[in-house]
Amino acid sequence: MSPSPQDSFADYNFHLCDCGSGFFTPDTGKYQIARVKFGVPLEEVFKNDIPGPLLVLILKLNKEAPYKKDVFRAPGHQGNVKKLIHFLQNGRLVNIDNYSVYTIASVLKKFLRKVPDGIFGRGAEQELFHMIETGTVEEQRDHIHS
């Protein structure tokens, strides 16, 4: 039984949801999961919306990471990191419960590390560093909100 566009993957005992970034292909009759693009600007990754699989990783971290120690310091299992990245890049269905929080954090760190010019962009990053080095906290806050 293949899922219809209205079904969520949780209905099929997978903890990965249809977050509006997948699509149904009528010619094949299959539901495609959005592919997560590594190494491209965030504007392109989030062009239509946050990719569902990436959102699921973030939500799992949000739920479980506060109860674990050193989530972003301890490395995940490297074999599982590579496998999960491969699945994300190819739009494959993933049972997220098969991966530890440490593996998921490692995948997200790798995703963010590969964003060209950083997550803020080169210009905004330089402005942020300059702002931090000058002025009082109030001036810094005013500069951010201006």
Biotite code that builds the C-alpha atoms (Angstrom):
import biotite.structure as struc

atoms = struc.array([
    struc.Atom([0.000, 0.000, 0.000], chain_id="A", res_id=1, res_name="MET", atom_name="CA", element="C"),
    struc.Atom([1.546, 3.297, -1.047], chain_id="A", res_id=2, res_name="SER", atom_name="CA", element="C"),
    struc.Atom([0.786, 6.542, 0.770], chain_id="A", res_id=3, res_name="PRO", atom_name="CA", element="C"),
    struc.Atom([-1.502, 9.114, -0.757], chain_id="A", res_id=4, res_name="SER", atom_name="CA", element="C"),
    struc.Atom([-0.667, 12.817, -0.627], chain_id="A", res_id=5, res_name="PRO", atom_name="CA", element="C"),
    struc.Atom([-3.150, 13.243, 2.242], chain_id="A", res_id=6, res_name="GLN", atom_name="CA", element="C"),
    struc.Atom([-1.546, 10.562, 4.449], chain_id="A", res_id=7, res_name="ASP", atom_name="CA", element="C"),
    struc.Atom([1.263, 11.287, 6.840], chain_id="A", res_id=8, res_name="SER", atom_name="CA", element="C"),
    struc.Atom([4.162, 8.903, 7.088], chain_id="A", res_id=9, res_name="PHE", atom_name="CA", element="C"),
    struc.Atom([3.401, 8.457, 10.787], chain_id="A", res_id=10, res_name="ALA", atom_name="CA", element="C"),
    struc.Atom([0.357, 6.472, 9.629], chain_id="A", res_id=11, res_name="ASP", atom_name="CA", element="C"),
    struc.Atom([2.815, 3.952, 8.197], chain_id="A", res_id=12, res_name="TYR", atom_name="CA", element="C"),
    struc.Atom([4.741, 3.548, 11.462], chain_id="A", res_id=13, res_name="ASN", atom_name="CA", element="C"),
    struc.Atom([7.466, 5.972, 10.448], chain_id="A", res_id=14, res_name="PHE", atom_name="CA", element="C"),
    struc.Atom([8.204, 9.064, 12.475], chain_id="A", res_id=15, res_name="HIS", atom_name="CA", element="C"),
    struc.Atom([8.630, 11.320, 9.512], chain_id="A", res_id=16, res_name="LEU", atom_name="CA", element="C"),
    struc.Atom([5.794, 13.602, 8.588], chain_id="A", res_id=17, res_name="CYS", atom_name="CA", element="C"),
    struc.Atom([4.511, 15.178, 5.425], chain_id="A", res_id=18, res_name="ASP", atom_name="CA", element="C"),
    struc.Atom([5.511, 18.763, 6.163], chain_id="A", res_id=19, res_name="CYS", atom_name="CA", element="C"),
    struc.Atom([4.300, 20.262, 2.911], chain_id="A", res_id=20, res_name="GLY", atom_name="CA", element="C"),
    struc.Atom([7.635, 19.932, 1.136], chain_id="A", res_id=21, res_name="SER", atom_name="CA", element="C"),
    struc.Atom([7.025, 16.609, -0.556], chain_id="A", res_id=22, res_name="GLY", atom_name="CA", element="C"),
    struc.Atom([5.046, 16.115, -3.721], chain_id="A", res_id=23, res_name="PHE", atom_name="CA", element="C"),
    struc.Atom([2.864, 13.528, -5.430], chain_id="A", res_id=24, res_name="PHE", atom_name="CA", element="C"),
    struc.Atom([3.826, 12.464, -8.955], chain_id="A", res_id=25, res_name="THR", atom_name="CA", element="C"),
    struc.Atom([0.726, 11.368, -10.860], chain_id="A", res_id=26, res_name="PRO", atom_name="CA", element="C"),
    struc.Atom([2.662, 9.576, -13.618], chain_id="A", res_id=27, res_name="ASP", atom_name="CA", element="C"),
    struc.Atom([4.306, 7.171, -11.144], chain_id="A", res_id=28, res_name="THR", atom_name="CA", element="C"),
    struc.Atom([1.553, 7.320, -8.533], chain_id="A", res_id=29, res_name="GLY", atom_name="CA", element="C"),
    struc.Atom([4.164, 7.778, -5.829], chain_id="A", res_id=30, res_name="LYS", atom_name="CA", element="C"),
    struc.Atom([4.726, 10.359, -3.168], chain_id="A", res_id=31, res_name="TYR", atom_name="CA", element="C"),
    struc.Atom([8.172, 11.967, -3.320], chain_id="A", res_id=32, res_name="GLN", atom_name="CA", element="C"),
    struc.Atom([9.912, 13.272, -0.216], chain_id="A", res_id=33, res_name="ILE", atom_name="CA", element="C"),
    struc.Atom([11.717, 16.586, -0.571], chain_id="A", res_id=34, res_name="ALA", atom_name="CA", element="C"),
    struc.Atom([15.471, 16.262, -0.981], chain_id="A", res_id=35, res_name="ARG", atom_name="CA", element="C"),
    struc.Atom([17.707, 18.138, 1.412], chain_id="A", res_id=36, res_name="VAL", atom_name="CA", element="C"),
    struc.Atom([20.427, 20.002, -0.477], chain_id="A", res_id=37, res_name="LYS", atom_name="CA", element="C"),
    struc.Atom([23.800, 20.234, 1.239], chain_id="A", res_id=38, res_name="PHE", atom_name="CA", element="C"),
    struc.Atom([26.301, 22.907, 0.184], chain_id="A", res_id=39, res_name="GLY", atom_name="CA", element="C"),
    struc.Atom([23.851, 25.403, -1.282], chain_id="A", res_id=40, res_name="VAL", atom_name="CA", element="C"),
    struc.Atom([22.737, 28.808, 0.070], chain_id="A", res_id=41, res_name="PRO", atom_name="CA", element="C"),
    struc.Atom([19.919, 28.734, 2.610], chain_id="A", res_id=42, res_name="LEU", atom_name="CA", element="C"),
    struc.Atom([17.721, 30.798, 0.271], chain_id="A", res_id=43, res_name="GLU", atom_name="CA", element="C"),
    struc.Atom([17.761, 27.882, -2.153], chain_id="A", res_id=44, res_name="GLU", atom_name="CA", element="C"),
    struc.Atom([17.215, 25.223, 0.507], chain_id="A", res_id=45, res_name="VAL", atom_name="CA", element="C"),
    struc.Atom([14.248, 27.104, 1.971], chain_id="A", res_id=46, res_name="PHE", atom_name="CA", element="C"),
    struc.Atom([12.977, 28.433, -1.376], chain_id="A", res_id=47, res_name="LYS", atom_name="CA", element="C"),
    struc.Atom([9.465, 27.022, -0.956], chain_id="A", res_id=48, res_name="ASN", atom_name="CA", element="C"),
    struc.Atom([9.536, 25.951, 2.684], chain_id="A", res_id=49, res_name="ASP", atom_name="CA", element="C"),
    struc.Atom([11.812, 24.120, 5.085], chain_id="A", res_id=50, res_name="ILE", atom_name="CA", element="C"),
    struc.Atom([12.306, 20.594, 3.707], chain_id="A", res_id=51, res_name="PRO", atom_name="CA", element="C"),
    struc.Atom([10.188, 18.154, 5.720], chain_id="A", res_id=52, res_name="GLY", atom_name="CA", element="C"),
    struc.Atom([13.015, 15.725, 6.535], chain_id="A", res_id=53, res_name="PRO", atom_name="CA", element="C"),
    struc.Atom([15.209, 18.575, 7.804], chain_id="A", res_id=54, res_name="LEU", atom_name="CA", element="C"),
    struc.Atom([12.356, 19.850, 9.947], chain_id="A", res_id=55, res_name="LEU", atom_name="CA", element="C"),
    struc.Atom([11.859, 16.389, 11.434], chain_id="A", res_id=56, res_name="VAL", atom_name="CA", element="C"),
    struc.Atom([15.547, 16.269, 12.440], chain_id="A", res_id=57, res_name="LEU", atom_name="CA", element="C"),
    struc.Atom([15.260, 19.660, 14.116], chain_id="A", res_id=58, res_name="ILE", atom_name="CA", element="C"),
    struc.Atom([12.075, 18.667, 15.918], chain_id="A", res_id=59, res_name="LEU", atom_name="CA", element="C"),
    struc.Atom([13.632, 15.445, 17.207], chain_id="A", res_id=60, res_name="LYS", atom_name="CA", element="C"),
    struc.Atom([16.585, 17.412, 18.563], chain_id="A", res_id=61, res_name="LEU", atom_name="CA", element="C"),
    struc.Atom([14.229, 19.938, 20.114], chain_id="A", res_id=62, res_name="ASN", atom_name="CA", element="C"),
    struc.Atom([12.363, 17.139, 21.861], chain_id="A", res_id=63, res_name="LYS", atom_name="CA", element="C"),
    struc.Atom([15.217, 14.875, 23.009], chain_id="A", res_id=64, res_name="GLU", atom_name="CA", element="C"),
    struc.Atom([18.446, 16.896, 23.111], chain_id="A", res_id=65, res_name="ALA", atom_name="CA", element="C"),
    struc.Atom([17.671, 18.842, 26.304], chain_id="A", res_id=66, res_name="PRO", atom_name="CA", element="C"),
    struc.Atom([17.777, 15.536, 28.218], chain_id="A", res_id=67, res_name="TYR", atom_name="CA", element="C"),
    struc.Atom([21.129, 14.419, 26.789], chain_id="A", res_id=68, res_name="LYS", atom_name="CA", element="C"),
    struc.Atom([24.610, 15.607, 27.608], chain_id="A", res_id=69, res_name="LYS", atom_name="CA", element="C"),
    struc.Atom([26.929, 17.322, 25.098], chain_id="A", res_id=70, res_name="ASP", atom_name="CA", element="C"),
    struc.Atom([24.672, 16.710, 22.103], chain_id="A", res_id=71, res_name="VAL", atom_name="CA", element="C"),
    struc.Atom([26.546, 19.110, 19.828], chain_id="A", res_id=72, res_name="PHE", atom_name="CA", element="C"),
    struc.Atom([29.977, 18.180, 21.174], chain_id="A", res_id=73, res_name="ARG", atom_name="CA", element="C"),
    struc.Atom([29.866, 14.391, 21.029], chain_id="A", res_id=74, res_name="ALA", atom_name="CA", element="C"),
    struc.Atom([30.073, 12.967, 17.509], chain_id="A", res_id=75, res_name="PRO", atom_name="CA", element="C"),
    struc.Atom([27.384, 10.727, 16.122], chain_id="A", res_id=76, res_name="GLY", atom_name="CA", element="C"),
    struc.Atom([28.143, 7.314, 14.632], chain_id="A", res_id=77, res_name="HIS", atom_name="CA", element="C"),
    struc.Atom([29.967, 8.189, 11.405], chain_id="A", res_id=78, res_name="GLN", atom_name="CA", element="C"),
    struc.Atom([28.494, 5.330, 9.390], chain_id="A", res_id=79, res_name="GLY", atom_name="CA", element="C"),
    struc.Atom([24.992, 6.381, 10.379], chain_id="A", res_id=80, res_name="ASN", atom_name="CA", element="C"),
    struc.Atom([25.806, 10.048, 9.697], chain_id="A", res_id=81, res_name="VAL", atom_name="CA", element="C"),
    struc.Atom([26.826, 9.180, 6.125], chain_id="A", res_id=82, res_name="LYS", atom_name="CA", element="C"),
    struc.Atom([23.786, 6.949, 5.648], chain_id="A", res_id=83, res_name="LYS", atom_name="CA", element="C"),
    struc.Atom([21.369, 9.580, 6.962], chain_id="A", res_id=84, res_name="LEU", atom_name="CA", element="C"),
    struc.Atom([22.900, 12.291, 4.775], chain_id="A", res_id=85, res_name="ILE", atom_name="CA", element="C"),
    struc.Atom([22.605, 9.991, 1.757], chain_id="A", res_id=86, res_name="HIS", atom_name="CA", element="C"),
    struc.Atom([18.933, 9.323, 2.538], chain_id="A", res_id=87, res_name="PHE", atom_name="CA", element="C"),
    struc.Atom([18.212, 13.040, 3.014], chain_id="A", res_id=88, res_name="LEU", atom_name="CA", element="C"),
    struc.Atom([19.938, 14.038, -0.229], chain_id="A", res_id=89, res_name="GLN", atom_name="CA", element="C"),
    struc.Atom([18.087, 11.378, -2.218], chain_id="A", res_id=90, res_name="ASN", atom_name="CA", element="C"),
    struc.Atom([14.629, 11.956, -0.758], chain_id="A", res_id=91, res_name="GLY", atom_name="CA", element="C"),
    struc.Atom([14.415, 8.525, 0.841], chain_id="A", res_id=92, res_name="ARG", atom_name="CA", element="C"),
    struc.Atom([11.976, 7.707, 3.615], chain_id="A", res_id=93, res_name="LEU", atom_name="CA", element="C"),
    struc.Atom([13.763, 7.575, 6.962], chain_id="A", res_id=94, res_name="VAL", atom_name="CA", element="C"),
    struc.Atom([12.663, 6.100, 10.270], chain_id="A", res_id=95, res_name="ASN", atom_name="CA", element="C"),
    struc.Atom([14.184, 8.755, 12.482], chain_id="A", res_id=96, res_name="ILE", atom_name="CA", element="C"),
    struc.Atom([13.861, 6.541, 15.567], chain_id="A", res_id=97, res_name="ASP", atom_name="CA", element="C"),
    struc.Atom([16.747, 4.446, 14.190], chain_id="A", res_id=98, res_name="ASN", atom_name="CA", element="C"),
    struc.Atom([19.188, 7.320, 14.731], chain_id="A", res_id=99, res_name="TYR", atom_name="CA", element="C"),
    struc.Atom([20.606, 8.721, 17.947], chain_id="A", res_id=100, res_name="SER", atom_name="CA", element="C"),
    struc.Atom([20.340, 12.390, 18.866], chain_id="A", res_id=101, res_name="VAL", atom_name="CA", element="C"),
    struc.Atom([24.128, 12.589, 18.498], chain_id="A", res_id=102, res_name="TYR", atom_name="CA", element="C"),
    struc.Atom([23.960, 11.313, 14.921], chain_id="A", res_id=103, res_name="THR", atom_name="CA", element="C"),
    struc.Atom([21.183, 13.760, 14.069], chain_id="A", res_id=104, res_name="ILE", atom_name="CA", element="C"),
    struc.Atom([23.130, 16.650, 15.630], chain_id="A", res_id=105, res_name="ALA", atom_name="CA", element="C"),
    struc.Atom([26.198, 15.651, 13.584], chain_id="A", res_id=106, res_name="SER", atom_name="CA", element="C"),
    struc.Atom([24.111, 15.674, 10.384], chain_id="A", res_id=107, res_name="VAL", atom_name="CA", element="C"),
    struc.Atom([22.694, 19.129, 11.174], chain_id="A", res_id=108, res_name="LEU", atom_name="CA", element="C"),
    struc.Atom([26.164, 20.468, 11.998], chain_id="A", res_id=109, res_name="LYS", atom_name="CA", element="C"),
    struc.Atom([27.462, 19.122, 8.688], chain_id="A", res_id=110, res_name="LYS", atom_name="CA", element="C"),
    struc.Atom([24.510, 20.693, 6.849], chain_id="A", res_id=111, res_name="PHE", atom_name="CA", element="C"),
    struc.Atom([25.180, 24.093, 8.433], chain_id="A", res_id=112, res_name="LEU", atom_name="CA", element="C"),
    struc.Atom([28.946, 23.839, 7.936], chain_id="A", res_id=113, res_name="ARG", atom_name="CA", element="C"),
    struc.Atom([28.442, 23.326, 4.196], chain_id="A", res_id=114, res_name="LYS", atom_name="CA", element="C"),
    struc.Atom([26.293, 26.445, 3.725], chain_id="A", res_id=115, res_name="VAL", atom_name="CA", element="C"),
    struc.Atom([28.349, 28.730, 1.453], chain_id="A", res_id=116, res_name="PRO", atom_name="CA", element="C"),
    struc.Atom([29.370, 32.000, 3.154], chain_id="A", res_id=117, res_name="ASP", atom_name="CA", element="C"),
    struc.Atom([27.854, 30.843, 6.475], chain_id="A", res_id=118, res_name="GLY", atom_name="CA", element="C"),
    struc.Atom([24.276, 30.982, 7.666], chain_id="A", res_id=119, res_name="ILE", atom_name="CA", element="C"),
    struc.Atom([24.241, 34.789, 7.873], chain_id="A", res_id=120, res_name="PHE", atom_name="CA", element="C"),
    struc.Atom([26.070, 35.457, 4.600], chain_id="A", res_id=121, res_name="GLY", atom_name="CA", element="C"),
    struc.Atom([29.514, 37.046, 4.362], chain_id="A", res_id=122, res_name="ARG", atom_name="CA", element="C"),
    struc.Atom([28.352, 40.682, 4.646], chain_id="A", res_id=123, res_name="GLY", atom_name="CA", element="C"),
    struc.Atom([25.931, 40.145, 7.523], chain_id="A", res_id=124, res_name="ALA", atom_name="CA", element="C"),
    struc.Atom([28.508, 38.074, 9.373], chain_id="A", res_id=125, res_name="GLU", atom_name="CA", element="C"),
    struc.Atom([31.111, 40.852, 9.133], chain_id="A", res_id=126, res_name="GLN", atom_name="CA", element="C"),
    struc.Atom([28.537, 43.387, 10.314], chain_id="A", res_id=127, res_name="GLU", atom_name="CA", element="C"),
    struc.Atom([27.654, 41.149, 13.264], chain_id="A", res_id=128, res_name="LEU", atom_name="CA", element="C"),
    struc.Atom([31.311, 40.807, 14.309], chain_id="A", res_id=129, res_name="PHE", atom_name="CA", element="C"),
    struc.Atom([31.838, 44.560, 13.987], chain_id="A", res_id=130, res_name="HIS", atom_name="CA", element="C"),
    struc.Atom([28.723, 45.268, 16.050], chain_id="A", res_id=131, res_name="MET", atom_name="CA", element="C"),
    struc.Atom([29.838, 42.898, 18.824], chain_id="A", res_id=132, res_name="ILE", atom_name="CA", element="C"),
    struc.Atom([33.223, 44.607, 19.104], chain_id="A", res_id=133, res_name="GLU", atom_name="CA", element="C"),
    struc.Atom([31.793, 48.101, 19.467], chain_id="A", res_id=134, res_name="THR", atom_name="CA", element="C"),
    struc.Atom([29.346, 49.838, 21.723], chain_id="A", res_id=135, res_name="GLY", atom_name="CA", element="C"),
    struc.Atom([27.322, 48.907, 24.728], chain_id="A", res_id=136, res_name="THR", atom_name="CA", element="C"),
    struc.Atom([24.791, 46.112, 24.918], chain_id="A", res_id=137, res_name="VAL", atom_name="CA", element="C"),
    struc.Atom([21.975, 48.625, 24.437], chain_id="A", res_id=138, res_name="GLU", atom_name="CA", element="C"),
    struc.Atom([23.641, 50.041, 21.291], chain_id="A", res_id=139, res_name="GLU", atom_name="CA", element="C"),
    struc.Atom([24.143, 46.537, 19.965], chain_id="A", res_id=140, res_name="GLN", atom_name="CA", element="C"),
    struc.Atom([20.474, 45.714, 20.592], chain_id="A", res_id=141, res_name="ARG", atom_name="CA", element="C"),
    struc.Atom([19.372, 48.948, 18.877], chain_id="A", res_id=142, res_name="ASP", atom_name="CA", element="C"),
    struc.Atom([21.592, 48.146, 15.894], chain_id="A", res_id=143, res_name="HIS", atom_name="CA", element="C"),
    struc.Atom([20.060, 44.671, 15.539], chain_id="A", res_id=144, res_name="ILE", atom_name="CA", element="C"),
    struc.Atom([16.534, 46.042, 15.651], chain_id="A", res_id=145, res_name="HIS", atom_name="CA", element="C"),
    struc.Atom([17.209, 48.882, 13.190], chain_id="A", res_id=146, res_name="SER", atom_name="CA", element="C"),
])
